[in-house]
Amino acid sequence: MPDPRFFEDLGPAALGELATLTGAVLADAGVAERRVSRVAVLAQAGPETITFLADRKYAQALAEARPAACFLPPGLEALAPPDCAVLTTANPQGAYALAAQRLHRPRAAGTQAVAADALLEADVVLGPGAVVGPAAQIGRGTRIGANTTIGPGVTIGRNCDIAPNVTIGFALIGDRVKIMAGARIGEPGFGATAGPKGLIDIPQLGRVIIQDGVSIGANTTIDRGAFEDTVIGENTKIDNLVQIAHNVRVGRNCVMAAHTGISGSVTIGDGAQFGGRAGVADHVIIGVGARVGAAAGVMKDIPAGETWGGMPARPIRHWLKETAWLARMASRKGRGDA
């Protein structure tokens, strides 16, 4: 469920209301007054939640979740478990997004520079213009730079160094973390789907978890999770101008050079290394100790300990051989033309 430190619950809502809001058809009108209190993806669904299923391959997960209600596409209604109300719609994810907007919203920032209920331990230093939101907590010895904004409910550990012009929201941050100027932590990840009147944003209801000893470079962005959390593992070092999308899980002691881009729901093992301008497609798994060359474009999983390069990325020896062969062929063609 969305963390109450960061999100307000606006429910419960009756299924009949959600059917009208989303344009879904409630299979059994007799449950129109049944109420749900929150949305949840299948892995987190329970008896008070409404979820969605868009693909038959997740049928077992739906059966095990046993939610109160589920948005399903036409023809898959029979997959719903007993006592799960069915709302039929051509776009279950879009209906889910609208339901999420009805049931949850981010907590509002306060009107004070430092909220009355914010908790600051001893020796916290706030630079000029710094803002600390309601119920935020900052540990002993942490320094907050000028014009930095700490959002509602954010927790920052001890002996951290947060530079000027940083924004942090929807985040839990460990001890000895360094965040350089202009970084953006916890902004909503990119996600859109079709709604009744055009594209709509998919609410991002997760968090960012940054473990101890992490360094984050200037103007880097780390998006909060869409459904689950974005996690940066202990002692990982991230350069300037890196983009890490929602639901990414980065292991411990990883290194990312400038302009690296990690798409949503990527899993990165401990000790992985990324050269500058490397890019990774969504849902890819990068193995423990793997290395990704500069400007590589990773489109599929990389096994542990391997080094890949090129676009699309492949094992480094294969890429170097192909590059050398192409250079020889181009050279021969040039001599023949002469």
C-alpha positions as CSV (number, residue, x, y, z in Angstrom):
1,M,0.0,0.0,0.0
2,P,1.2,3.6,-0.5
3,D,3.3,4.8,2.4
4,P,1.1,7.0,4.6
5,R,4.1,9.3,5.3
6,F,4.0,10.4,1.7
7,F,0.4,9.8,0.5
8,E,-3.0,10.6,1.8
9,D,-5.8,8.1,1.6
10,L,-8.9,9.5,0.0
11,G,-11.0,6.4,0.3
12,P,-12.9,4.3,0.7
13,A,-14.8,4.4,-2.5
14,A,-17.7,2.2,-3.7
15,L,-17.1,0.0,-6.7
16,G,-20.1,1.6,-8.4
17,E,-18.4,4.9,-8.2
18,L,-15.2,3.5,-9.6
19,A,-17.0,1.9,-12.4
20,T,-18.6,5.2,-13.4
21,L,-15.3,7.0,-13.0
22,T,-13.3,4.6,-15.2
23,G,-16.0,3.6,-17.7
24,A,-15.7,-0.1,-16.6
25,V,-18.7,-2.4,-16.5
26,L,-19.4,-3.9,-13.1
27,A,-20.2,-7.6,-13.8
28,D,-22.4,-7.9,-10.7
29,A,-24.5,-4.9,-9.9
30,G,-25.2,-6.4,-6.5
31,V,-21.7,-5.4,-5.3
32,A,-21.9,-1.8,-6.4
33,E,-21.8,-0.6,-2.8
34,R,-18.8,-2.7,-1.9
35,R,-16.0,-0.4,-0.8
36,V,-12.3,-0.5,-1.4
37,S,-9.8,1.6,0.4
38,R,-6.7,1.5,-1.8
39,V,-5.2,0.3,-5.1
40,A,-2.5,-2.3,-5.2
41,V,-0.6,-4.3,-7.8
42,L,-1.2,-8.0,-7.8
43,A,1.9,-8.7,-5.6
44,Q,0.5,-6.5,-2.9
45,A,-3.2,-6.9,-3.3
46,G,-5.5,-7.9,-0.5
47,P,-9.1,-8.0,0.7
48,E,-9.5,-4.1,0.8
49,T,-7.8,-3.4,-2.5
50,I,-8.7,-3.1,-6.1
51,T,-6.1,-4.2,-8.6
52,F,-5.8,-4.9,-12.4
53,L,-4.8,-7.7,-14.7
54,A,-4.1,-7.1,-18.4
55,D,-2.4,-10.4,-19.4
56,R,-3.5,-14.0,-18.9
57,K,0.1,-15.0,-17.8
58,Y,-0.5,-13.3,-14.4
59,A,-3.6,-15.4,-13.7
60,Q,-2.0,-17.4,-10.9
61,A,-0.8,-14.2,-9.2
62,L,-4.4,-12.9,-9.3
63,A,-5.7,-16.2,-7.8
64,E,-3.2,-16.0,-5.0
65,A,-3.8,-12.3,-4.3
66,R,-7.6,-12.6,-3.7
67,P,-8.3,-8.8,-3.9
68,A,-11.7,-7.2,-3.3
69,A,-12.0,-6.2,-6.9
70,C,-10.1,-6.3,-10.2
71,F,-10.2,-4.5,-13.5
72,L,-10.0,-7.2,-16.3
73,P,-10.2,-7.0,-20.1
74,P,-13.1,-8.6,-21.9
75,G,-12.8,-12.4,-22.2
76,L,-10.7,-12.8,-19.0
77,E,-13.4,-12.2,-16.4
78,A,-13.4,-15.9,-15.5
79,L,-9.8,-15.6,-14.1
80,A,-11.1,-13.6,-11.1
81,P,-11.0,-15.7,-7.9
82,P,-14.2,-16.3,-5.8
83,D,-15.5,-13.2,-4.1
84,C,-13.4,-10.8,-6.3
85,A,-15.7,-8.3,-8.0
86,V,-15.0,-7.9,-11.7
87,L,-14.9,-4.6,-13.5
88,T,-14.6,-5.2,-17.2
89,T,-12.7,-2.6,-19.3
90,A,-10.6,-2.6,-22.5
91,N,-7.8,-0.8,-20.7
92,P,-7.4,-2.2,-17.2
93,Q,-4.2,-0.2,-16.5
94,G,-5.9,3.0,-17.4
95,A,-8.8,2.2,-15.2
96,Y,-6.4,1.4,-12.4
97,A,-4.7,4.7,-12.8
98,L,-8.0,6.6,-12.5
99,A,-8.9,4.6,-9.4
100,A,-5.5,5.4,-7.9
101,Q,-6.1,9.1,-8.5
102,R,-9.4,8.8,-6.7
103,L,-8.1,6.9,-3.7
104,H,-4.6,8.4,-3.1
105,R,-2.8,11.7,-3.4
106,P,0.7,13.0,-2.4
107,R,0.8,14.8,0.9
108,A,1.0,18.6,0.5
109,A,4.0,20.6,1.5
110,G,3.5,22.9,4.5
111,T,3.6,26.7,4.4
112,Q,6.4,27.1,6.9
113,A,10.1,26.9,6.0
114,V,10.5,24.3,8.7
115,A,7.3,22.5,9.5
116,A,6.3,22.5,13.2
117,D,6.2,18.7,13.4
118,A,9.6,18.2,11.5
119,L,12.2,16.5,13.7
120,L,15.8,17.7,13.4
121,E,18.4,16.1,15.6
122,A,21.4,18.0,17.1
123,D,23.9,19.7,14.9
124,V,21.7,19.8,11.8
125,V,22.7,22.7,9.6
126,L,20.1,24.4,7.3
127,G,21.3,26.7,4.5
128,P,19.5,29.9,3.6
129,G,16.1,29.2,2.0
130,A,16.1,25.5,2.9
131,V,12.6,24.0,3.3
132,V,11.7,21.1,5.5
133,G,8.3,19.6,5.1
134,P,5.7,18.2,7.6
135,A,6.8,15.1,9.5
136,A,10.2,15.1,7.9
137,Q,13.1,13.8,10.0
138,I,16.8,14.7,9.6
139,G,19.6,13.0,11.6
140,R,22.4,14.4,13.6
141,G,25.2,16.2,11.8
142,T,23.5,16.4,8.5
143,R,24.0,19.6,6.4
144,I,21.2,20.8,4.1
145,G,22.3,23.3,1.4
146,A,20.7,26.6,0.5
147,N,17.3,26.5,-1.3
148,T,17.1,22.7,-0.9
149,T,13.6,21.3,-0.3
150,I,12.9,18.3,1.9
151,G,9.4,17.0,1.2
152,P,6.8,15.8,3.7
153,G,7.6,12.6,5.5
154,V,11.2,12.3,4.1
155,T,13.7,10.7,6.4
156,I,17.4,11.6,6.1
157,G,20.0,9.8,8.3
158,R,23.0,11.1,10.1
159,N,26.1,12.9,8.8
160,C,24.7,13.4,5.3
161,D,25.7,16.2,3.0
162,I,22.9,17.6,0.9
163,A,24.1,20.3,-1.5
164,P,22.1,23.5,-2.6
165,N,19.1,23.4,-4.9
166,V,18.3,19.7,-4.3
167,T,14.8,18.4,-4.0
168,I,14.0,15.3,-2.1
169,G,10.6,13.7,-1.8
170,F,9.0,10.3,-1.1
171,A,12.4,9.1,0.1
172,L,14.1,7.3,3.0
173,I,17.8,8.1,3.1
174,G,20.5,6.4,5.2
175,D,23.6,7.7,6.9
176,R,26.6,9.4,5.3
177,V,24.8,10.0,2.0
178,K,26.1,12.8,-0.3
179,I,23.8,14.4,-2.8
180,M,25.3,17.1,-5.1
181,A,23.7,20.3,-6.3
182,G,20.6,20.2,-8.4
183,A,19.8,16.5,-7.9
184,R,16.1,15.5,-7.9
185,I,15.2,12.6,-5.7
186,G,11.7,11.1,-5.7
187,E,10.0,12.8,-8.6
188,P,7.3,10.8,-10.3
189,G,8.6,8.3,-12.9
190,F,7.4,8.4,-16.5
191,G,4.3,6.4,-17.1
192,A,1.2,7.1,-19.2
193,T,-1.7,5.2,-20.5
194,A,-4.8,5.8,-22.5
195,G,-7.8,7.3,-20.6
196,P,-11.4,8.1,-21.6
197,K,-10.3,11.5,-22.9
198,G,-6.7,10.8,-24.0
199,L,-3.4,10.0,-22.3
200,I,-3.3,10.1,-18.5
201,D,-0.4,9.9,-16.1
202,I,-0.1,6.7,-14.1
203,P,0.1,7.7,-10.4
204,Q,3.5,6.8,-9.0
205,L,2.8,5.5,-5.5
206,G,6.2,4.1,-4.5
207,R,9.2,5.5,-2.7
208,V,13.0,6.0,-3.1
209,I,15.2,4.1,-0.7
210,I,18.9,5.3,-0.6
211,Q,21.1,3.2,1.7
212,D,24.2,4.2,3.7
213,G,27.2,5.7,2.0
214,V,25.7,6.4,-1.4
215,S,27.0,9.4,-3.4
216,I,24.7,11.1,-6.0
217,G,26.1,13.5,-8.5
218,A,24.9,17.0,-9.6
219,N,21.6,17.2,-11.6
220,T,21.1,13.4,-11.3
221,T,17.4,12.3,-11.1
222,I,16.2,9.2,-9.3
223,D,12.4,8.6,-9.7
224,R,10.2,7.1,-7.1
225,G,8.7,3.7,-7.8
226,A,5.4,3.4,-9.7
227,F,4.1,0.5,-7.5
228,E,7.1,-0.7,-5.6
229,D,10.3,1.2,-4.5
230,T,13.3,2.5,-6.3
231,V,16.3,1.3,-4.3
232,I,20.0,2.4,-4.4
233,G,22.3,0.0,-2.6
234,E,24.9,0.8,0.0
235,N,28.0,2.6,-1.0
236,T,27.0,3.0,-4.7
237,K,28.6,6.0,-6.5
238,I,26.6,7.8,-9.1
239,D,28.1,10.6,-11.3
240,N,26.5,13.8,-12.5
241,L,23.5,13.8,-14.9
242,V,22.5,10.2,-14.4
243,Q,18.8,9.2,-14.9
244,I,17.4,6.3,-12.8
245,A,13.8,5.5,-13.5
246,H,11.0,4.0,-11.4
247,N,11.2,0.6,-9.7
248,V,15.0,0.2,-10.4
249,R,16.9,-1.8,-7.9
250,V,20.6,-1.0,-7.8
251,G,22.9,-3.2,-5.7
252,R,25.8,-2.3,-3.4
253,N,29.1,-0.8,-4.5
254,C,27.9,0.0,-8.1
255,V,29.4,2.8,-10.2
256,M,27.6,4.8,-12.8
257,A,29.5,7.4,-14.9
258,A,27.9,10.6,-16.2
259,H,24.9,10.4,-18.6
260,T,24.1,6.8,-17.7
261,G,20.4,6.1,-18.2
262,I,18.6,3.2,-16.5
263,S,15.0,2.5,-17.6
264,G,12.2,1.3,-15.4
265,S,12.2,-1.9,-13.4
266,V,15.9,-2.8,-14.1
267,T,17.7,-4.9,-11.5
268,I,21.4,-4.3,-11.1
269,G,23.6,-6.7,-9.1
270,D,26.3,-5.7,-6.6
271,G,29.5,-4.2,-8.0
272,A,28.2,-3.5,-11.5
273,Q,29.9,-0.7,-13.4
274,F,28.6,1.6,-16.2
275,G,30.7,3.7,-18.5
276,G,29.5,7.2,-19.5
277,R,26.3,7.5,-21.6
278,A,25.5,3.8,-21.1
279,G,21.8,3.0,-21.5
280,V,19.7,0.1,-20.2
281,A,16.3,-0.9,-21.5
282,D,13.4,-1.6,-19.1
283,H,13.1,-4.9,-17.1
284,V,16.7,-5.9,-17.9
285,I,18.8,-7.7,-15.3
286,I,22.4,-6.7,-14.9
287,G,24.4,-9.5,-13.1
288,V,26.7,-9.1,-10.1
289,G,30.0,-7.5,-11.1
290,A,29.0,-7.0,-14.7
291,R,30.5,-4.1,-16.7
292,V,28.8,-2.0,-19.3
293,G,31.0,0.0,-21.7
294,A,30.6,3.7,-22.5
295,A,27.7,4.5,-24.8
296,A,26.5,0.9,-24.8
297,G,22.9,0.2,-25.3
298,V,21.8,-2.8,-23.2
299,M,18.7,-4.5,-24.6
300,K,18.8,-7.9,-22.7
301,D,20.2,-9.4,-19.5
302,I,23.9,-9.4,-18.9
303,P,25.3,-12.4,-16.9
304,A,27.3,-11.9,-13.8
305,G,30.9,-10.8,-14.3
306,E,30.7,-10.2,-18.1
307,T,31.7,-7.0,-19.9
308,W,29.5,-5.8,-22.7
309,G,29.7,-3.0,-25.2
310,G,28.2,-1.6,-28.4
311,M,24.7,-0.9,-29.6
312,P,22.9,-3.2,-29.2
313,A,25.3,-4.3,-26.4
314,R,26.9,-7.7,-26.6
315,P,30.0,-9.4,-25.0
316,I,32.9,-7.1,-25.4
317,R,35.1,-9.5,-27.5
318,H,32.3,-10.1,-30.0
319,W,31.7,-6.4,-30.3
320,L,35.4,-5.6,-30.8
321,K,35.8,-8.4,-33.4
322,E,32.7,-7.1,-35.3
323,T,34.0,-3.5,-35.2
324,A,37.5,-4.6,-36.4
325,W,35.9,-6.6,-39.3
326,L,33.7,-3.7,-40.4
327,A,36.8,-1.4,-40.3
328,R,38.7,-3.8,-42.6
329,M,35.8,-4.2,-45.0
330,A,35.4,-0.4,-45.2
331,S,39.1,0.0,-45.8
332,R,39.1,-2.6,-48.7
333,K,36.1,-1.1,-50.3
334,G,37.8,2.3,-50.2
335,R,40.9,0.9,-51.9
336,G,38.9,-0.8,-54.5
337,D,37.0,2.4,-55.4
338,A,40.3,4.2,-55.8
